[in-house]
Amino acid sequence: MISYKPFFDTLLRKNVTEYELIFKHGVSANTIHRMKKGEAITTKTLDVLCYILDCPVSDIIEHDKTK
């Protein structure tokens, strides 16, 4: 199962808020909501988040084999 826990850890580490992602960078609030619920997002969205946060994909998602 894909986990977005690294994404929320990265936000804290880089001192970026969800509000800033939505209103400054134009990330959809629905995207953030989907990530909180562990639902799928597109690879394009992953690319955008990596660009905004200046990080690799591994700082956004991880694969959890236990679930």
Secondary structure, DSSP 8 states (H G I E B T S, - for coil): -EE-HHHHHHHHHHT--HHHHHHTT---HHHHHHHHTT----HHHHHHHHHHHT--GGGT-EE-TT-
